[in-house]
Amino acid sequence: TIATFAPPEKKNSGTTTYSDDFQALQISLIQEASKLPDWPNRPMELVVDSTQLGSKAGILLWRDESGGIAKMRQCLQQVAEKRKEKIHAIPGIIHSTFLRFAHVPKSNGVVVQERYQKNVVPYVQTIFNKASPFQANTVKLVCESTPYMHIPDDEKHVILSLSLGD
């Protein structure tokens, strides 16, 4: 997540919808931000820095070797301020959620953490080799119809897609 333009709200159906006007406003904000000189014009290089398991979720914490995410966040904030618009949230971290708990687990937290550190952390470090950064060459504006879930890469959810170069 580079930025969240509106807080996730579940409707009675369990999904979220945003008006066409709201989506058009966000598209124009991103398009304007992407024209600023500081917007990245090459793929971002990401490496997994660490992994954590909490009472609500399991996450991978990423480090952006290229600085592209920070630049995008600054450009978005700059345009929003110029337009006197508000961005709901710009996170201070770069992460991927790979596990979400519906309720706080009743398992012994100390035991779970010990097992996680012993069995999962080494495996994550093997899969995501820090010597070989993951390249992200596209930024997408998506409509997250079910809050906190992985978003399908389809026309219903991807509202805008911008290339960051080769």
N, C-alpha and C positions, 0 to 999 in steps of 0.2 A: 504494500500500500504506500503510494506516494503521498496521497491526501484523501480525506473523506469529506465530501462536499455537503452531505446531510447525514444526520444521525440515523442509524438503522432503526426502523420501527416495524414491528410485525403487525400486520392487519389481521382481521378475523380469519382470513384464509391461510395465515401463516406466511404470507409473502408481502413484499413491499412493492409499491409502484410509485413512480415519479412522473410528474406532468411533462408534456412535450416542451412547454415553456422552460421548465426547470432544466431539462436535459439540454435544450438549445443554449441556455445561459452558460452551462458548464462546458459545453463544446466550444463556445466562442472564447471563454476564459482560457482554456487549454491551448487553443489555436493561437491566441494572442501571446500567451506565455512562451509558446514554442518558437516564436519569431524573435524573442529577445536574444542578444548576443551571448548570454551566459548559458542558454539552453544547450544541453549536450548534442553534439552532432556525430558522435561515434558510439558504438555499443558500450554499455556499462559492463564492468568486470566485477563479478560478485564471488565471494568465497564464504563458506560457512565458517563462522568464527567460533560458535559454540551451540549447544543445545540445552534446553531446560524443560523440566517437567514440573508444572505447578498444580494447584488444586482445581484450576479451570481448564488448562490446556497444556499440550506439549508443543514447543516451538523450536524452530531453527533460527538462530540469530546470525544474520549475514553482515559482512563488511564489504563496502563498496570501494574497491581499489581505484576506480576511475573518478570518484567524486560526483558522478552524474546524478545520483538521487538527491544529494544535498543541493545541487544546482537547480534541478527541476523544482524542488520544494521552494527555493528562494524565488524563482521566476513566478511560480504560481502565487506566492504570497505578495510579491510586488504588484502583479496585475490586479489581484483582489483588492489590495489597499488603494490602488489608483482608481478603481471602479467603485470604491466604498462598498465592497461586497465582503461577506464573511465566509471563510472556509471552516467547516465544522471542526476538523482536526487535521493536524499535520504531525504524524508520529515522530518521536525522537529516536526511533529504532528502525531497523530493517529486519523484518522477520517473515517467516512462513509458519503458519499453524498446521501441524500435521495430525493433531489429535485434539478433540474438544470433548469435555465431559458435560453431560446434560445436568448433572448434579455433582457436588463435591463427593469424591469417592469415600467410601467408608473403610477402605483398606488402611492398614497401618502405614502412615506416610513415611516413616523412617525406613521401613523395610522396602517400600516401593522405590524410594530414592536410592537406596543402596543397590537394588537390582537394576535400576535404570542406569546408574553410573557404571556398574560392572558389565551389563549386557548390551546396552544401547549406545552409550557414548562412544566406545571404541569402534563400533560398527559404523556409526555416522561419520566418524573421522576417516574411516576407510573409504566409504562411498564418496564423500565430498572431500577429495584431496585438495588441500590448501595450495599446493603447487600448481594446480590446474584450475584457474578461475572459470566460472560459468559466465558466458557472455549473453547479455540481454540486449537485443537490438530493436525491440519494439515496446512502446508504451501504449497501454489501452485504457480508455475510459469505459468502465463497465457499470451496469446497473445490477446491484446485488439484490436479487429478488427474495432470497432467503438469507437474512442476516447471519453473518459469521460462517457461511458455508463456502465451499469452493465453487467458483463461478464457471459455468460452461463457456467455452470459447465459440459462441455462435452469434448469429445476427440479433437474436432477442436480447442478449446480455451485453455484447460488445457494441458500444455506441460510437466510438471513435478509436482509430488505430493510427499511431504515428511511428514512422521508422526513425531510427537513430543512426542511419548510415549503414555502411557495409558491415 
